Amino acid sequence: MHKVIIIDDEPLARSIVTEYLQHHPDLVVAQVCGNGFEGLKAIQQYKPDLIFLDIQMPKINGFEMLELIENPPAVIFTTAFDEYAIKAFEAHAIDYLLKPFNQERFDRAIQKWKEQKNLPAGKNTRELLEETSLVPPQSQRIVIKDGSKIKIIPIQEVHYLEAADDFVKVFTKDGYFLKNKTMSHFEQALDASQFVRSHRSFIVNIQQITRIDPYEKDSHVAILRSGAKVPVSRTGYPRLKAVLGL
């Protein structure tokens, strides 16, 4: 028997997947969830073999939920998402079901999962998340797991980011929060007219800069409204000047 979790904010969509699963007695539904918060808790509790996941949900969407899971399970997406994401699904997801879908299409997705279920699910899911996180709606906020809590940070509230080994420190007025991403990822995902990589280890929100002071040798330091000081390297300085129009 294989454990399955259904995560979708639409009651009809949840009931359709539940109904179609009745044709697969080797799959047992461990839990049905109406949003990403419930889904995250259920995955941590039941450790399912497979999840059916909607993308466009309130609170946190499907991609954001998956980002918070250290070892994500196999995923079949049930979605009406845009063309950009569909290309990513085709490259990295086990399968995706475009709503509305019928029993025959559902069964093919199950068969595809069974053929691949002995392969590691995490790598493909991580690659999918990297690609879809560059979609503009995905780059307007950062979702972070802070202990047992989930924090949603609108991108305009980010003061700066700092590299920290395999993580990035995201600084706001409330301090910093760790996100398991790379600086290169954020450099790609964030709006280049608002966030500048001032230093190998720092990306700064230019709206937070009050002045830029000379520092030792050819480097500078950006002074933020909060009083924080962000290093500006020799190569970062011209980038910063160009965006600031100096």
C-alpha positions as CSV (number, residue, x, y, z in Angstrom):
1,M,0.0,0.0,0.0
2,H,1.1,3.5,-0.8
3,K,0.1,6.6,1.2
4,V,-1.3,9.5,-0.8
5,I,-2.2,13.1,0.3
6,I,-4.5,15.4,-1.7
7,I,-3.8,19.2,-1.4
8,D,-6.3,21.5,-3.2
9,D,-8.4,24.5,-2.0
10,E,-11.3,23.5,-4.3
11,P,-13.7,21.0,-2.7
12,L,-14.8,19.7,-6.1
13,A,-11.2,19.1,-7.2
14,R,-10.5,17.2,-4.0
15,S,-13.6,15.0,-4.4
16,I,-12.7,14.2,-8.0
17,V,-9.2,13.0,-7.1
18,T,-10.6,11.0,-4.2
19,E,-13.2,9.4,-6.5
20,Y,-10.6,8.5,-9.2
21,L,-8.3,7.0,-6.5
22,Q,-11.0,4.4,-5.8
23,H,-9.9,2.7,-9.0
24,H,-6.4,2.2,-7.4
25,P,-6.9,0.0,-4.3
26,D,-3.1,0.0,-3.7
27,L,-3.2,3.7,-2.9
28,V,-4.7,4.9,0.4
29,V,-5.6,8.5,1.1
30,A,-3.8,9.5,4.3
31,Q,-5.3,13.0,4.4
32,V,-7.2,15.5,2.3
33,C,-6.0,19.2,2.8
34,G,-7.6,22.5,1.7
35,N,-4.4,24.6,1.7
36,G,-0.6,24.6,1.8
37,F,-0.4,25.0,5.6
38,E,-2.5,21.8,6.1
39,G,-0.6,20.1,3.4
40,L,2.8,20.8,5.0
41,K,1.7,19.5,8.3
42,A,0.2,16.4,6.7
43,I,3.3,15.6,4.7
44,Q,5.5,15.9,7.8
45,Q,3.1,13.7,9.8
46,Y,2.4,10.9,7.3
47,K,5.4,11.0,5.0
48,P,3.4,10.0,1.9
49,D,4.7,8.3,-1.2
50,L,2.8,10.6,-3.5
51,I,0.9,13.9,-3.3
52,F,-1.6,15.5,-5.6
53,L,-1.0,19.2,-5.4
54,D,-2.8,22.3,-6.7
55,I,-0.6,25.3,-7.4
56,Q,-2.9,28.3,-7.1
57,M,-4.0,28.3,-3.4
58,P,-4.5,31.0,-0.8
59,K,-2.0,31.7,2.0
60,I,0.9,29.9,0.4
61,N,0.8,28.3,-3.1
62,G,1.9,24.8,-4.0
63,F,5.4,25.8,-5.1
64,E,6.0,27.7,-1.8
65,M,4.8,24.8,0.2
66,L,7.2,22.4,-1.5
67,E,10.1,24.8,-0.9
68,L,9.5,24.3,2.9
69,I,9.9,20.5,2.7
70,E,13.4,19.2,3.2
71,N,12.8,15.9,1.3
72,P,9.7,16.4,-0.9
73,P,7.7,13.4,-1.9
74,A,6.7,12.5,-5.5
75,V,4.3,15.1,-6.8
76,I,1.5,15.0,-9.4
77,F,0.3,18.5,-10.0
78,T,-3.4,19.2,-10.5
79,T,-3.5,22.7,-12.0
80,A,-4.7,25.3,-14.4
81,F,-1.3,27.1,-14.3
82,D,0.3,29.2,-17.0
83,E,2.4,28.1,-20.0
84,Y,5.7,28.9,-18.4
85,A,5.1,26.6,-15.5
86,I,3.8,23.8,-17.8
87,K,7.2,23.8,-19.6
88,A,8.8,23.4,-16.2
89,F,6.4,20.5,-15.3
90,E,7.3,18.7,-18.6
91,A,11.0,18.9,-17.8
92,H,10.9,18.1,-14.1
93,A,7.6,16.9,-12.7
94,I,6.4,13.3,-12.6
95,D,3.2,14.5,-14.2
96,Y,0.7,17.3,-14.2
97,L,-3.0,17.1,-14.7
98,L,-4.6,20.2,-16.3
99,K,-8.0,20.8,-14.9
100,P,-10.5,19.5,-15.8
101,F,-9.1,16.0,-16.3
102,N,-10.9,12.6,-16.7
103,Q,-10.3,9.2,-15.2
104,E,-8.3,8.0,-18.2
105,R,-5.8,10.9,-18.0
106,F,-5.6,10.4,-14.2
107,D,-4.9,6.7,-14.6
108,R,-2.0,7.5,-17.0
109,A,-0.5,9.8,-14.4
110,I,-0.7,7.1,-11.8
111,Q,0.9,4.6,-14.2
112,K,3.7,7.1,-15.0
113,W,4.4,7.5,-11.2
114,K,4.5,3.7,-10.7
115,E,7.0,3.4,-13.4
116,Q,9.2,6.1,-11.8
117,K,8.5,5.5,-8.1
118,N,11.8,3.9,-7.4
119,L,13.7,6.9,-8.7
120,P,14.6,9.7,-6.2
121,A,11.8,12.3,-6.2
122,G,13.6,15.1,-4.5
123,K,16.1,16.0,-7.3
124,N,13.4,16.7,-10.0
125,T,11.2,18.6,-7.5
126,R,14.1,20.9,-6.5
127,E,14.9,21.5,-10.1
128,L,11.3,22.3,-10.8
129,L,11.2,24.8,-7.9
130,E,14.3,26.5,-9.1
131,E,12.8,27.1,-12.5
132,T,9.3,28.1,-11.4
133,S,10.5,30.4,-8.7
134,L,11.7,32.8,-11.5
135,V,8.1,33.3,-12.6
136,P,7.2,36.9,-11.7
137,P,4.3,36.1,-9.3
138,Q,6.7,33.8,-7.4
139,S,9.4,36.5,-6.9
140,Q,7.1,39.0,-5.2
141,R,7.5,37.5,-1.7
142,I,9.7,35.0,0.2
143,V,8.2,32.2,2.2
144,I,10.3,31.1,5.1
145,K,9.9,28.3,7.7
146,D,10.8,29.9,11.1
147,G,10.8,27.0,13.6
148,S,7.2,25.8,13.6
149,K,5.9,29.0,12.0
150,I,5.7,30.0,8.4
151,K,6.5,33.6,7.6
152,I,5.6,35.4,4.3
153,I,7.8,38.3,3.6
154,P,6.7,40.8,0.8
155,I,9.8,41.5,-1.3
156,Q,9.6,45.3,-0.6
157,E,10.1,44.6,3.1
158,V,13.5,43.0,2.5
159,H,16.4,45.3,3.4
160,Y,19.2,43.2,2.2
161,L,20.4,39.6,1.8
162,E,23.6,38.0,3.0
163,A,25.2,34.7,2.1
164,A,25.5,32.2,4.9
165,D,27.0,28.9,3.9
166,D,24.2,26.9,2.2
167,F,21.6,29.5,3.2
168,V,20.8,33.1,2.6
169,K,20.0,35.5,5.5
170,V,17.0,37.6,4.6
171,F,17.1,40.9,6.6
172,T,14.0,42.8,7.4
173,K,13.0,45.3,10.2
174,D,12.3,42.2,12.4
175,G,15.8,40.8,12.1
176,Y,16.9,38.1,9.7
177,F,15.4,34.8,8.5
178,L,17.2,31.9,6.9
179,K,16.2,30.7,3.4
180,N,17.7,27.5,1.8
181,K,18.6,29.2,-1.5
182,T,21.7,30.6,-3.1
183,M,22.7,34.2,-3.7
184,S,22.7,33.4,-7.5
185,H,19.1,32.3,-7.2
186,F,18.0,35.6,-5.6
187,E,20.1,37.6,-8.1
188,Q,18.2,36.0,-10.9
189,A,14.7,36.1,-9.2
190,L,14.7,39.6,-7.8
191,D,13.9,42.7,-9.7
192,A,17.3,44.1,-10.9
193,S,16.0,47.7,-10.8
194,Q,15.4,47.3,-7.0
195,F,17.9,44.8,-5.8
196,V,21.6,45.0,-6.6
197,R,24.4,42.5,-5.8
198,S,26.7,45.0,-4.2
199,H,29.2,42.4,-3.1
200,R,29.8,38.7,-3.6
201,S,28.0,38.0,-0.3
202,F,25.4,40.8,-0.3
203,I,22.3,41.9,-2.3
204,V,20.8,45.2,-1.2
205,N,17.4,46.8,-1.7
206,I,18.3,50.2,-3.1
207,Q,15.1,51.8,-1.6
208,Q,16.8,51.2,1.8
209,I,20.1,53.1,1.0
210,T,20.5,56.5,2.6
211,R,24.2,57.0,1.4
212,I,27.3,55.3,0.2
213,D,30.5,56.0,2.0
214,P,34.1,55.2,0.9
215,Y,35.7,52.4,2.8
216,E,39.2,50.8,2.7
217,K,41.1,50.6,-0.6
218,D,38.6,50.6,-3.5
219,S,35.6,49.5,-1.6
220,H,32.6,51.3,-0.2
221,V,29.8,50.7,2.3
222,A,26.1,51.4,1.8
223,I,24.4,52.8,4.9
224,L,20.7,51.8,5.2
225,R,17.8,53.5,6.8
226,S,18.0,51.0,9.6
227,G,21.6,51.9,10.3
228,A,22.9,48.6,8.9
229,K,26.1,48.7,6.8
230,V,26.3,46.7,3.6
231,P,29.6,46.1,1.9
232,V,30.0,47.4,-1.6
233,S,32.9,45.8,-3.5
234,R,35.0,47.3,-6.3
235,T,32.8,45.5,-8.9
236,G,29.6,46.1,-7.0
237,Y,30.0,49.9,-6.9
238,P,29.5,50.6,-10.6
239,R,26.5,48.3,-10.6
240,L,25.0,50.2,-7.7
241,K,25.8,53.6,-9.2
242,A,24.2,52.6,-12.5
243,V,20.9,51.5,-10.9
244,L,20.9,54.6,-8.6
245,G,21.5,56.8,-11.6
246,L,24.7,58.3,-10.2
